[in-house]
Amino acid sequence: MRTWSVLPLLVLAGAANAQQARLDVDPALAEIGREYLETVYRFDFEGQRAYYTDESVFDDPTAEVFGEPYHFVGGDAIVGFFQETQPATELTVRVDIQDAFVVGNRVHFFVHYENRGDGAPFGSPGEQVTVIAKGFTILRIVDGKVLHHLDYIDYPGMFRQAREQTEEAGER
């Protein structure tokens, strides 16, 4: 006679309940995330500051192309970083959020960045360039505050596009 253990069924049922709990998300999180990102991309530093706590973290591991990954803790440090890196040249930045989804307290954004203007930030000073990059932004939001902002941006692609445009302009 065969005996079947109910343990695997209980484990599966527990996992399904836990999974359902993670899927019951607050749809307002995506909107909070979008509003926050608008403050970042408009260089609205005071608006941006309202989303942070002293424990908020900003990370961009893909920024290692600039020497080391970006890592800042606390609203003042994060806003200070964005103020320092605000384009010092005539550069138009357009950000297009392609898609977003929410899992738990994290909002995941697929983003396209379009930068037009002086190529100095991309190693091509004095040249007019248009560079487009893809990126991912993951925000952990709790009680309307951004506790963790994590970016992954295709910086090498941006530099490659600027270099190609500069080379093309030089051939004319």
N, C-alpha and C positions, 0 to 999 in steps of 0.2 A: 504494500500500500504506500502510495506517495503522500508525503505531507508537504504542504506549501507554507512558507513563512510569510506572514503578513508584514514583516518588517520592511521589505522593499516598497510595499504599497504605502505604508505609513510615511516612509521617507519621501516618496514621490508626492504624496498629498501635502506634506509639510513644505516641500520645495515649491509646489504649485501655489500654496497660500502665501509663502514669502515672495514669490514672483509677482503675484497679484498685488501685494502690498507695495512693491516697488513700481508697479505700473499705474497705481492710483496716484497720479501726479497732479500738481496744481497747474492748470493751464495758464494762469497768470504769470508764472515764472518766465515763460518765453517773452511775454510783453515787457516784463521788468528788465530782462536781459537786453532786449532791443533798445529800450529807452536808455539804459546805461551805455550801450555801445554808441548810441547817437551822441551822448555827451563826450565820449572819448574821441570820436572822429570829427566832431565840430570844434575840438579843442576848447570845450566848455569846462574849464578846470574846476570851477566852484560847483557846477552841477555834478561833475564826476566825483568830487570829494564827498558829496552827500551819500554816495553808495558804499563808502568804505568804512571799516572800523580800524582800530589800532592793530588788529591782528590780520587784516586783509593781506593777501599775497598776490603778487603779479609775477608770473614766470613766462619766459619765452626761450625754451631750449634751442630753438633754431637760430637764435641771435648769436650763436657761437661763431658765425661767420664774421662778426664784428670784434672778435677777440675772446669773448666768454658769454655764456648764456646770461640773459637778463633774469635777475631775481631781486625783488624788492618787497619789503614787509612794512605794512602800515600805510594808511591813507596819505600821509604827508610825503612819505618816500615815493609812493607810486605816482602821485600827482606831480611831484618834483621831477621825476624821470620823464613824464610826458611833456612837461613844460620845457625841459632841456632838449628833448628830441623833436619838438615841434619844428616843422620845416623852416629854416632860416632864410630860404630862398623862395622865389615865386614858384610855388608848387601847388597845383590843384590836386587834392586827394578826393577821390570818389570811392565810396565803399558800398558794395552791393551785397546784401545778405541773400545768398542763393536759396538757403534752406535752413531749417532748424528743427530740432526735436528735443524733448525733455525726457530724462530718465532720473527718477528720484528728485534730488535737489540740484541736478546739473542740467544746464542748457547747453546744447551743442550747436554751433553755428558753422555753416559752410559759407565762406566769404570770398568775394573777389575784390581786390584792391586795384584801383586804377590811379596812377600818378602821372600828371602831365606838367611839364614845365622844365626848369633848369635841371640838368642832369647831375649837378654837384653831389646830391645825396647818394648817387649811384656810381660815382667815380668818373663822371663825364661833365665837369664844370663848363659852363658857357654853352653847352649844347642843349637844344630843346628835344626832350624825349617824352615818349609815352610808354610806360611800363605797366604791365598787368600781372598781378600775382594771385595765386590761390592761397587760401589759408583756412585754418580751423581755429575756432575760439571755443573754449569750454569754460563756462562760468558756473561756479558753485554758489548758489544764492540761498540765504537763510534769512527769514524775516525781512525781506526786501533789501538786504545788504549783500554785496559781492564779497564773499569770503576768499575766493580764489579765482583769478583770471589767468587762464593758461592759453597761450598762443602758439601756433605752429604756422609759420609763414614761409613761402618759397622765396627767400631772399636771393639765393643763387640765380633763380629764374629772372628776377628783377634786374640784377646786375648784368646777366647775359643779354637781355633785351636792350638795355642802355648801351652796352658795348657794341652790339650789332648795329644799332641805329647810328652811333657815332662813326663806326667804320663805313657805313653806307654814305653818310653825309660827307666824309672825307674823300670818297671815291668820285663824288660829283664835281 
